[in-house]
Amino acid sequence: MTIAAVLGAGSWGTALALQLSRNKQRVQVWDCDTDLINTLQSARCNVRYLPDHPLPDSLSAHHDLSSALEHADFVLVAVPSYAMRAVCEQLATLHIPGKLVWATKGFEKPDGLLMHEVVTQVLGDQVKKAVLSGPSFAAEVASGLPAAITLAAENLAIAKELADYFHSSTFRVYTSEDIIGVELGGTIKNVLAIATGIADGFGYGANARAALVTRGLAEMMRLGHCLGAERKTLMGLSGVGDLVLTCTDDQSRNRRLGLALAQGTTAQQYMEELGQAVEGFHAAQVVHQVAQNHQVDMPICSQVWRVLNGDTALESAVSELLSRDMKVELA
């Protein structure tokens, strides 16, 4: 039996752990949150994030990272982007398997590194590495509802090898060699989901939402071109697929943040009440910074950051976007 070490017991990490268990794997889950692991052990479900999904007997929860890694065939990291380096640094001190997949989305502050750059800096080239991303809400994956996602590695042979751990009849895993494109799509869509949430919170309607999604995709593709992402990746599951999902369904924490902002709630109030990471909040600053560094025009993402940073009022940001000059659509 294959053994998977899953690092991060949030909603996404738990959902993927359940998927791996359905694939007849033994899963060893670790998290730095002692109370969360205690709950997984005692209640045999993730009461905090996925209370309606009992944990199978093949899934165990561990306080000690080395214990979670014991006899593991591969590692899946599903922690927030701001914790990625710290987790990799812990892994670097331990004996780890030669295969590592991450389902973490975002840039690292303050330098704007993508997650594969963080992993390579800390762990080097001694492990086979891949990123898993795409349109997939944790609760639906935990329930075994159909989903399709992309796994990208440095070559297709490695991608196929690692995708086999996750792939099933209800969880289709497509492979790619475009790590940058898959990571970028999974990062920028969270910022754009905040924008669509704001628009819907103001009651601007379906037309405005469709325009934001489409022009947001244009921003994603402009930055992707500069960073070396492939156009076909951003037009696929981990790009436009995840963008549409996150911008149009209220299961998205990022979209709900936008809705809350439109109703007068501050970002800090929303996140404190939610008690979960909202990656778009953390990504907005770095996306804005990276776009400026590469002189890429990303007005929607820029206005989201200005609102979150307190540089402009919500109404002013919306007005500025609506008053922009006409331009050729595909520019």
Secondary structure as UniProt FT lines:
FT   STRAND          3..7
FT   HELIX           11..22
FT   TURN            23..24
FT   STRAND          26..30
FT   HELIX           34..43
FT   STRAND          45..46
FT   TURN            47..49
FT   STRAND          50..54
FT   TURN            57..58
FT   STRAND          59..62
FT   HELIX           65..69
FT   TURN            70..71
FT   STRAND          74..77
FT   HELIX           81..83
FT   HELIX           84..92
FT   STRAND          99..102
FT   STRAND          107..108
FT   TURN            109..112
FT   STRAND          113..114
FT   HELIX           115..123
FT   TURN            124..125
FT   STRAND          128..133
FT   HELIX           138..142
FT   TURN            143..144
FT   STRAND          147..153
FT   HELIX           156..163
FT   TURN            164..166
FT   STRAND          171..176
FT   HELIX           179..201
FT   TURN            202..203
FT   HELIX           205..227
FT   HELIX           231..234
FT   HELIX           237..241
FT   HELIX           242..248
FT   TURN            250..251
FT   HELIX           253..262
FT   TURN            263..264
FT   HELIX           267..274
FT   HELIX           279..293
FT   TURN            294..295
FT   HELIX           299..308
FT   TURN            309..310
FT   HELIX           314..322
FT   TURN            329..330
//
